Amino acid sequence: MKNKYDILLILEGTYPYNGGGVSTWAHMLCNEVTNANFTLYSINAQFESKSKYPLSEHVKDVIQVPLWSPLEPQEMVNYGKSFHNIVGEKERIDETKITTEFIPIFRRLLTNIYSDTRKAEDFDDIIYKMWLFFQENDYKKTMQSMAVWRAFCVMVKELSHNTKETATLNDLTFGMRWIYRFLIPLSIEVPKADISHLTISGFPVIPALVLKYKYGTPIIATEHGVFIRERLLAISASEYSFFLKKLLIKFSESITELVYYKADLILSVNKFNMIWEKIYGAKPEILDVIYNGIDHNRFVPAPKPEATKDVPTVVAAARIFDLKDIITMIKSCSVVKGQIPNVQYLVYGDKDAVPEYTKECEDLIAELGLQDNFKLAGFHNKPHELFSEGDISILTSISEGFPYTVLESMSCGIPVVATDVGGVTEALDENCGFICKPKDFEDIGNKVIQLLQNKELREKMGVNARRKVVENFTIGKFIKEYEEAYERVMAPKGRKESIFIDIDERSAVAAS
C-alpha cells in the first residue's frame, strides 16, 4: 500500500480559478496522483468566488490569498486566527517596537535586494526574522507605519547615492506598495503539510518557507516557464521608471535565488529551464525533468468538421496576452493570405485576461484587413476537439515551459508550426512540424503556407506527431514520475531521523 502525503500545492493566478497550461497541469496532478491529498494555496490578485474546475476528491481544502484586493486578505478570509488574537497583535505593537525590532530587519532586506554580492542564505535569514516578528505583531500596522515609510525613503536615498538615480514620490509609493503586497503571506497561518509544492519559483515561495521554518517541510519547485526569465522580459518591456524596474528586477532575482537555495527538489518541464536555474544558484544535483503528459486516448485524430472542411485552417489555443505574441501570429496570417486568400486562423483562448493587449490585436487585424481571416474565437469548452478543426496548429510564444497545446495538437495528429522557446523542441521535431525563431512572422507564415499546400507532408507529420506523444508524453508516465518525486523528497527525511536516533543511542552507550 502506498504512503499518502499531504501536499500544499502553491499557485499564483492559475488553478483552480483561471485556465492555462499550469492549471491543466495542476488539475491532472490533483485528479490522478494516488499517493497524495492536496491543499491548494491559491494566490490571486482579487478574491475569486467560483472555481473554474471541478475539484477532485483528493483536494481537501482551498486557501485563497487575494494579494491586491482593497481589503486585506485577513479581512476577507478566515485563516484560523481568532479575532481576539488579531486585535491583541494590533494593540501590542507600537512605534518603539517597530523602530527597535523591525526597522533593522527591514533595512537588511533593502540592502540585500540592492547588493551586487547578495547571498541567498542572508536573504533567507532576513525572511525568517521577518516571519518571526509577524508571528507576534500585526503586519498591516507595521508595514504601513510612518517609521517604515521613512526608513524606506532614507534607504533608497542611501543605496542610490553612488549611482545618482532619482526616485519620484510616485516611484517610492509604488515601490513600497510592491514590497508590502509581495510579503503579505508572511502574516498568514499555513496548515501543516508533508510537502510544499511550488508551481512558480517566485514570491509564492513564502508559505513554503513558513512551513520549512516551522516543521522542516521539504519543498518541491516545478518550473513551467522560468519565473525570472519571464519577469525580466515583462519588466524590460514595461513603462515603469528606471527606479521601479531596478527594484522589481533585483527583488525578483533575490526571491528566485532563495527558492533555489531552499528547494529540496527542482523539477522542470523541460531541459531548457535548467540553464536559468544554474545561473541563479540552483544545485545541479537537485535538478530533474518531468515532462508534461496528456490523455492520448482523449486527444485523438478526427476528421475536420463541416464548418472548416473546405477552408485552409490554422488553429491555436492561446490566452490573449503578450507572452503568447499574438501580434506575430496575426502578421504571419497576412503573409499566408498573400498566397492563400481564403486562409482562416482560429485562435481559442481567454480574450479578457489583458484587455489592452486584446485591443491591440483587434486593431492590427483591422489594419491588415484580416477580419475575414483571423478570428479571436474565445473560450473553447471541448479542447480535445479544438485541433481537429484545423489542418495545422500554430504557437508564436516568446516564452513557454512545455506547452500542452503542442502536445495536444500532436496527439490529434495535427502538425505544428511553433517558435523555438522553452521546451518546444524537446517535444516537436522536424518530423512533426516546423520550428521558427520567435517574432519571425515571415518565416512562420512561409512554413504555414508550405504545410497548407502539401497534404502528403501534413499527413506524414501528423502520423509521426501522434506516435511521438504516445511513446513519450502520456499522462500515465507524467503521474508516475510525480508520485515517485513525492516519495523521493520524503525518503531523506526518514533517513535523517534514523541517523539522529543512532547518534543518541551511541551517546547513551558511551555514557554508560
C-alpha positions as CSV (number, residue, x, y, z in Angstrom):
1,M,0.0,0.0,0.0
2,K,1.3,3.4,-1.0
3,N,2.1,6.2,1.5
4,K,-0.3,9.1,1.3
5,Y,1.2,12.5,1.7
6,D,-0.5,15.9,2.4
7,I,0.7,18.4,-0.2
8,L,0.4,22.1,0.0
9,L,0.2,23.0,-3.7
10,I,1.1,26.7,-4.1
11,L,-0.3,28.5,-7.1
12,E,-0.4,32.1,-8.4
13,G,-3.1,33.4,-10.7
14,T,-3.9,29.9,-12.1
15,Y,-5.7,26.8,-10.7
16,P,-8.4,26.5,-9.7
17,Y,-9.8,29.9,-10.7
18,N,-8.2,30.5,-14.0
19,G,-7.3,28.5,-17.1
20,G,-4.0,27.9,-18.9
21,G,-1.2,25.4,-19.1
22,V,-0.3,25.5,-15.4
23,S,-3.9,24.9,-14.5
24,T,-4.2,22.0,-16.8
25,W,-1.1,20.5,-15.2
26,A,-2.4,21.1,-11.7
27,H,-5.8,19.6,-12.5
28,M,-4.2,16.5,-13.8
29,L,-2.0,16.2,-10.8
30,C,-4.9,16.6,-8.3
31,N,-7.1,14.2,-10.1
32,E,-4.6,11.4,-11.0
33,V,-1.9,11.2,-8.3
34,T,-2.7,8.4,-5.9
35,N,-0.2,9.0,-3.1
36,A,-1.2,12.5,-2.2
37,N,-4.0,14.7,-0.9
38,F,-3.8,18.4,-1.7
39,T,-4.5,21.7,-0.1
40,L,-4.5,24.4,-2.7
41,Y,-2.8,27.7,-1.7
42,S,-4.1,30.0,-4.4
43,I,-2.6,33.5,-4.6
44,N,-4.7,35.8,-6.8
45,A,-5.0,39.5,-7.5
46,Q,-8.5,39.7,-6.2
47,F,-10.8,37.4,-4.2
48,E,-12.3,34.7,-6.6
49,S,-15.7,33.4,-5.8
50,K,-16.0,30.5,-8.2
51,S,-13.7,27.7,-9.2
52,K,-13.2,27.2,-12.9
53,Y,-12.6,23.5,-12.4
54,P,-14.5,20.7,-10.6
55,L,-12.2,19.8,-7.8
56,S,-11.0,16.2,-7.2
57,E,-11.8,14.3,-4.0
58,H,-8.0,14.5,-3.4
59,V,-8.4,18.3,-2.9
60,K,-9.1,18.6,0.8
61,D,-9.1,22.4,1.1
62,V,-8.5,25.7,-0.8
63,I,-6.8,28.6,0.8
64,Q,-7.2,31.8,-1.1
65,V,-4.9,34.8,-0.7
66,P,-6.1,37.9,-2.6
67,L,-2.9,40.0,-2.7
68,W,-4.2,43.1,-4.4
69,S,-7.7,43.5,-3.1
70,P,-8.7,46.8,-1.5
71,L,-9.3,44.8,1.7
72,E,-6.5,42.9,3.4
73,P,-6.6,39.1,2.9
74,Q,-7.2,38.7,6.7
75,E,-10.2,41.0,6.4
76,M,-11.8,38.7,3.7
77,V,-10.7,35.2,4.6
78,N,-10.5,33.3,7.9
79,Y,-7.0,31.8,8.2
80,G,-7.7,30.2,11.5
81,K,-6.5,33.1,13.7
82,S,-9.1,34.2,16.3
83,F,-10.4,37.8,16.3
84,H,-9.1,38.1,19.8
85,N,-5.5,37.4,18.7
86,I,-5.8,39.7,15.7
87,V,-6.9,42.6,17.9
88,G,-4.3,41.7,20.5
89,E,-1.5,42.0,17.9
90,K,-2.7,45.4,16.8
91,E,-2.8,46.6,20.4
92,R,0.5,45.2,21.4
93,I,2.6,46.8,18.7
94,D,3.8,50.4,19.0
95,E,6.2,52.7,17.1
96,T,9.0,51.9,19.5
97,K,8.8,48.2,18.9
98,I,8.7,48.8,15.1
99,T,11.7,51.1,15.3
100,T,13.9,49.0,17.5
101,E,12.9,45.5,16.3
102,F,11.5,45.7,12.8
103,I,13.4,48.5,11.1
104,P,16.8,46.8,11.4
105,I,15.4,43.8,9.6
106,F,13.7,45.9,7.0
107,R,16.9,47.8,6.3
108,R,18.7,44.5,5.9
109,L,16.0,43.4,3.4
110,L,16.6,46.5,1.2
111,T,20.4,46.3,1.5
112,N,20.3,42.7,0.4
113,I,18.0,43.3,-2.5
114,Y,20.2,46.1,-3.9
115,S,23.5,44.3,-3.2
116,D,25.7,43.2,-6.1
117,T,27.1,40.4,-3.9
118,R,23.9,39.3,-2.3
119,K,23.8,35.8,-0.8
120,A,20.7,33.6,-0.7
121,E,21.5,32.4,2.9
122,D,21.5,36.1,4.1
123,F,18.1,36.7,2.4
124,D,16.8,33.5,4.0
125,D,17.8,34.8,7.4
126,I,16.1,38.1,6.8
127,I,12.8,36.5,5.7
128,Y,13.0,34.1,8.7
129,K,13.4,37.0,11.1
130,M,10.5,38.9,9.4
131,W,8.3,35.9,9.8
132,L,9.2,35.6,13.5
133,F,8.3,39.2,14.0
134,F,4.9,38.9,12.3
135,Q,4.1,35.8,14.5
136,E,3.6,38.3,17.3
137,N,3.0,41.6,15.6
138,D,0.4,43.0,13.2
139,Y,1.6,43.1,9.6
140,K,-0.6,45.9,8.4
141,K,0.1,48.2,11.3
142,T,3.8,47.6,11.0
143,M,4.2,47.9,7.2
144,Q,2.0,51.0,7.0
145,S,3.7,52.8,9.9
146,M,5.4,56.1,9.3
147,A,8.7,54.6,10.7
148,V,8.8,52.0,8.0
149,W,7.9,54.5,5.3
150,R,10.7,56.9,6.5
151,A,13.2,54.0,6.6
152,F,12.3,53.0,3.1
153,C,12.8,56.6,1.7
154,V,16.1,57.0,3.6
155,M,17.4,53.6,2.5
156,V,16.5,54.4,-1.2
157,K,18.5,57.6,-1.0
158,E,21.5,55.9,0.6
159,L,21.5,53.0,-1.8
160,S,21.2,55.2,-4.9
161,H,23.7,57.8,-3.7
162,N,26.6,56.4,-5.8
163,T,24.5,55.8,-8.9
164,K,22.9,59.2,-9.0
165,E,19.5,57.6,-9.5
166,T,16.4,59.6,-8.9
167,A,13.1,58.4,-7.5
168,T,9.8,60.5,-7.5
169,L,7.3,60.3,-4.7
170,N,5.2,58.2,-7.1
171,D,8.1,55.8,-7.5
172,L,8.6,55.5,-3.8
173,T,4.9,54.9,-3.2
174,F,4.8,52.1,-5.9
175,G,7.9,50.5,-4.6
176,M,6.8,50.3,-1.0
177,R,3.4,49.0,-2.1
178,W,5.0,46.2,-4.0
179,I,7.1,45.2,-1.0
180,Y,4.0,45.3,1.2
181,R,1.9,43.2,-1.1
182,F,4.5,40.6,-2.0
183,L,5.3,39.9,1.6
184,I,1.7,39.6,2.9
185,P,1.8,35.8,3.1
186,L,4.4,36.1,5.9
187,S,1.5,37.1,8.1
188,I,-0.9,34.3,7.2
189,E,-1.2,31.0,9.0
190,V,-0.3,28.0,6.9
191,P,-1.7,24.5,7.6
192,K,0.9,21.8,8.3
193,A,1.8,19.6,5.3
194,D,4.2,16.8,4.5
195,I,5.5,18.6,1.3
196,S,5.2,22.1,-0.1
197,H,4.9,22.0,-3.9
198,L,5.5,25.3,-5.7
199,T,4.3,25.9,-9.2
200,I,6.4,29.0,-9.8
201,S,9.9,30.0,-8.5
202,G,8.9,33.4,-7.3
203,F,7.2,35.3,-4.5
204,P,4.7,32.5,-3.8
205,V,7.6,30.6,-2.1
206,I,6.7,32.4,1.2
207,P,4.1,29.9,2.5
208,A,6.6,27.1,1.7
209,L,9.3,28.9,3.6
210,V,6.9,29.3,6.6
211,L,6.3,25.5,6.7
212,K,10.1,24.9,6.3
213,Y,10.8,27.3,9.2
214,K,8.2,25.7,11.5
215,Y,8.4,22.0,10.6
216,G,11.3,21.4,8.2
217,T,8.8,20.7,5.5
218,P,10.6,19.8,2.2
219,I,10.0,22.0,-0.8
220,I,9.5,20.8,-4.4
221,A,9.5,23.6,-7.1
222,T,8.1,22.8,-10.5
223,E,9.3,25.3,-13.2
224,H,6.9,25.7,-16.1
225,G,8.1,28.9,-17.7
226,V,11.1,30.2,-15.9
227,F,9.8,32.8,-13.5
228,I,12.8,35.1,-13.5
229,R,13.2,35.0,-17.3
230,E,9.6,35.9,-17.9
231,R,9.9,38.6,-15.1
232,L,12.9,40.2,-16.9
233,L,11.1,40.2,-20.2
234,A,7.9,41.8,-18.7
235,I,9.8,44.4,-16.7
236,S,12.0,45.4,-19.5
237,A,9.0,45.9,-21.8
238,S,7.1,47.8,-19.2
239,E,6.8,51.6,-18.9
240,Y,7.9,51.7,-15.3
241,S,10.6,54.2,-14.3
242,F,14.2,53.1,-14.1
243,F,14.0,53.1,-10.3
244,L,11.0,50.8,-10.3
245,K,12.4,48.5,-12.9
246,K,15.6,48.1,-11.0
247,L,13.8,47.5,-7.7
248,L,11.4,44.9,-9.2
249,I,14.2,43.1,-11.1
250,K,16.5,42.9,-8.0
251,F,13.7,41.9,-5.7
252,S,12.6,39.2,-8.2
253,E,16.2,37.9,-8.5
254,S,16.6,37.7,-4.8
255,I,13.4,35.7,-4.3
256,T,14.3,33.3,-7.2
257,E,17.7,32.7,-5.7
258,L,16.0,32.0,-2.4
259,V,13.7,29.4,-4.0
260,Y,16.6,27.6,-5.5
261,Y,18.5,27.7,-2.2
262,K,15.7,26.3,-0.1
263,A,14.2,23.8,-2.5
264,D,14.8,20.1,-1.9
265,L,13.9,19.2,-5.5
266,I,13.5,21.4,-8.6
267,L,11.5,19.7,-11.4
268,S,11.4,21.4,-14.8
269,V,9.0,20.7,-17.6
270,N,11.9,20.9,-20.0
271,K,15.8,20.8,-20.1
272,F,16.0,24.5,-21.2
273,N,14.9,25.7,-17.8
274,M,18.0,24.2,-16.2
275,I,20.2,26.8,-17.8
276,W,18.5,29.6,-16.0
277,E,18.2,27.6,-12.7
278,K,22.0,27.1,-12.6
279,I,22.7,30.7,-13.4
280,Y,20.7,31.7,-10.3
281,G,22.4,29.3,-8.0
282,A,20.4,26.0,-8.1
283,K,22.5,23.0,-7.2
284,P,22.7,20.6,-10.2
285,E,22.1,17.5,-8.0
286,I,18.6,18.6,-7.1
287,L,17.5,19.3,-10.7
288,D,15.4,17.0,-12.8
289,V,12.9,17.0,-15.6
290,I,9.4,15.7,-15.7
291,Y,7.7,16.3,-19.0
292,N,4.0,17.2,-19.1
293,G,1.8,14.4,-20.2
294,I,-1.7,14.3,-21.8
295,D,-4.5,11.8,-22.2
296,H,-3.7,10.4,-25.6
297,N,-7.0,8.4,-25.5
298,R,-8.9,11.7,-25.4
299,F,-6.9,13.8,-27.8
300,V,-7.2,11.6,-30.9
301,P,-7.2,12.2,-34.6
302,A,-10.6,13.1,-36.0
303,P,-12.0,14.4,-39.3
304,K,-12.4,18.1,-39.8
305,P,-16.0,19.4,-39.1
306,E,-18.2,20.7,-41.8
307,A,-17.6,24.3,-40.8
308,T,-13.9,24.2,-41.8
309,K,-13.8,21.2,-44.1
310,D,-13.1,23.1,-47.3
311,V,-11.3,26.0,-45.7
312,P,-7.5,26.0,-45.2
313,T,-7.5,26.4,-41.4
314,V,-4.8,27.1,-38.8
315,V,-5.8,26.7,-35.1
316,A,-4.3,27.9,-31.9
317,A,-5.1,27.5,-28.2
318,A,-3.7,30.6,-26.5
319,R,-4.7,33.1,-23.9
320,I,-4.5,36.5,-25.5
321,F,-1.6,38.2,-23.8
322,D,1.9,39.4,-24.6
323,L,3.9,36.3,-23.9
324,K,1.9,34.4,-26.5
325,D,2.8,37.1,-29.0
326,I,-0.5,37.0,-30.9
327,I,0.7,40.1,-32.8
328,T,3.3,37.9,-34.6
329,M,0.6,35.3,-35.3
330,I,-1.6,38.0,-36.9
331,K,1.3,39.2,-39.1
332,S,2.0,35.6,-40.2
333,C,-1.6,35.4,-41.3
334,S,-1.1,38.4,-43.5
335,V,1.9,36.6,-45.1
336,V,-0.2,33.4,-45.7
337,K,-3.2,35.4,-47.1
338,G,-0.9,36.7,-49.9
339,Q,-0.8,33.1,-51.3
340,I,-3.8,31.5,-49.8
341,P,-6.6,34.2,-49.8
342,N,-9.2,32.1,-48.0
343,V,-6.9,31.0,-45.1
344,Q,-8.5,31.1,-41.7
345,Y,-6.8,31.4,-38.3
346,L,-9.0,30.3,-35.3
347,V,-7.4,31.4,-32.0
348,Y,-9.2,29.9,-29.0
349,G,-8.5,31.4,-25.6
350,D,-9.4,34.0,-23.0
351,K,-9.8,37.4,-24.6
352,D,-10.4,39.2,-21.3
353,A,-7.1,38.5,-19.5
354,V,-5.4,41.6,-20.7
355,P,-8.0,43.8,-22.4
356,E,-5.5,46.4,-23.7
357,Y,-3.5,43.7,-25.5
358,T,-6.6,42.2,-27.0
359,K,-7.5,45.7,-28.3
360,E,-4.0,46.0,-29.8
361,C,-4.6,42.6,-31.6
362,E,-8.0,43.7,-32.9
363,D,-6.6,46.9,-34.2
364,L,-3.9,45.1,-36.1
365,I,-6.4,42.7,-37.6
366,A,-8.4,45.6,-38.9
367,E,-5.3,47.5,-40.1
368,L,-4.1,44.5,-42.1
369,G,-7.6,43.7,-43.5
370,L,-7.8,40.3,-41.9
371,Q,-11.3,40.5,-40.4
372,D,-12.4,37.5,-42.6
373,N,-9.2,35.5,-42.0
374,F,-8.2,35.9,-38.3
375,K,-10.7,35.2,-35.5
376,L,-10.2,35.6,-31.8
377,A,-12.7,32.9,-31.1
378,G,-12.7,33.0,-27.3
379,F,-13.0,30.0,-24.9
380,H,-13.5,26.5,-26.4
381,N,-15.2,24.1,-24.0
382,K,-14.1,21.0,-25.7
383,P,-10.3,21.3,-26.1
384,H,-9.9,17.7,-27.3
385,E,-12.0,18.7,-30.4
386,L,-10.3,22.0,-31.0
387,F,-7.3,21.0,-33.0
388,S,-9.2,18.8,-35.4
389,E,-10.9,21.9,-36.7
390,G,-7.6,22.8,-38.4
391,D,-5.2,21.4,-40.9
392,I,-2.3,22.6,-38.8
393,S,-1.8,24.4,-35.5
394,I,0.4,27.3,-34.5
395,L,2.2,28.6,-31.5
396,T,4.1,32.0,-31.6
397,S,5.0,32.5,-28.0
398,I,8.2,34.3,-26.8
399,S,8.3,32.3,-23.6
400,E,7.0,28.8,-22.8
401,G,7.6,25.9,-20.4
402,F,6.5,22.7,-22.1
403,P,3.2,23.8,-23.8
404,Y,0.2,21.5,-23.6
405,T,-1.1,22.9,-26.8
406,V,1.8,21.4,-28.8
407,L,1.3,18.0,-27.2
408,E,-2.4,18.1,-27.7
409,S,-2.1,19.0,-31.3
410,M,0.5,16.3,-31.9
411,S,-1.7,13.8,-30.2
412,C,-4.6,14.7,-32.5
413,G,-2.3,14.0,-35.5
414,I,-2.1,17.7,-36.4
415,P,1.4,19.1,-37.3
416,V,2.6,22.2,-35.6
417,V,4.4,25.4,-36.6
418,A,5.9,26.8,-33.4
419,T,8.6,29.2,-32.1
420,D,11.8,27.9,-30.6
421,V,11.1,28.7,-26.9
422,G,11.3,26.8,-23.7
423,G,10.9,23.0,-24.2
424,V,9.1,23.2,-27.5
425,T,11.9,21.4,-29.4
426,E,12.0,18.7,-26.8
427,A,8.6,17.7,-28.0
428,L,8.4,18.9,-31.6
429,D,11.0,17.9,-34.2
430,E,11.3,18.2,-37.9
431,N,9.3,15.0,-38.4
432,C,6.2,16.5,-36.6
433,G,6.2,20.1,-37.7
434,F,8.3,23.3,-38.2
435,I,10.3,25.3,-35.6
436,C,10.8,29.1,-36.3
437,K,12.6,31.9,-34.5
438,P,10.3,34.0,-32.2
439,K,8.8,37.1,-33.8
440,D,9.9,36.0,-37.3
441,F,6.4,36.3,-38.8
442,E,7.6,35.9,-42.4
443,D,9.3,32.5,-41.8
444,I,6.3,31.4,-39.7
445,G,3.9,32.4,-42.5
446,N,6.0,30.6,-45.1
447,K,6.1,27.4,-43.0
448,V,2.3,27.6,-42.7
449,I,2.0,28.0,-46.5
450,Q,4.2,25.0,-47.0
451,L,2.1,22.8,-44.8
452,L,-1.3,24.0,-46.1
453,Q,-0.2,23.4,-49.7
454,N,1.2,20.0,-49.1
455,K,-1.4,17.5,-47.9
456,E,1.0,14.5,-48.1
457,L,3.6,16.3,-45.9
458,R,0.8,17.2,-43.4
459,E,-0.4,13.7,-43.1
460,K,3.1,12.2,-42.7
461,M,4.0,14.7,-40.0
462,G,0.6,14.1,-38.2
463,V,1.3,10.4,-38.0
464,N,4.8,11.0,-36.6
465,A,3.5,13.5,-34.1
466,R,0.8,11.2,-32.8
467,R,3.4,8.4,-32.4
468,K,5.8,10.6,-30.5
469,V,3.2,11.6,-27.9
470,V,2.1,8.0,-27.4
471,E,5.6,6.9,-26.8
472,N,6.9,9.8,-24.7
473,F,4.2,12.2,-23.3
474,T,1.3,10.3,-21.8
475,I,-0.5,11.2,-18.6
476,G,0.4,7.8,-17.1
477,K,4.1,8.5,-17.4
478,F,3.7,12.1,-16.1
479,I,1.7,11.0,-13.0
480,K,4.0,8.0,-12.1
481,E,7.1,10.4,-12.1
482,Y,5.4,12.8,-9.8
483,E,4.4,10.1,-7.4
484,E,8.0,9.0,-7.4
485,A,9.1,12.6,-6.8
486,Y,6.9,12.8,-3.7
487,E,8.4,9.6,-2.4
488,R,11.9,10.9,-3.1
489,V,11.7,14.1,-1.1
490,M,10.2,12.3,1.9
491,A,12.8,9.5,1.9
492,P,15.8,11.6,3.0
493,K,13.8,13.0,5.9
494,G,13.3,9.4,7.2
495,R,17.0,8.6,6.8
496,K,18.0,11.7,8.8
497,E,15.7,10.8,11.7
498,S,17.2,7.3,11.9
499,I,20.7,8.8,11.9
500,F,19.8,11.0,14.8
501,I,18.4,8.0,16.7
502,D,21.7,6.1,16.1
503,I,23.7,9.0,17.4
504,D,21.6,9.3,20.5
505,E,21.9,5.5,21.1
506,R,25.7,5.6,20.7
507,S,25.9,8.5,23.1
508,A,23.8,6.6,25.6
509,V,26.1,3.6,25.3
510,A,29.2,5.7,25.6
511,A,27.8,7.4,28.7
512,S,27.1,4.0,30.4
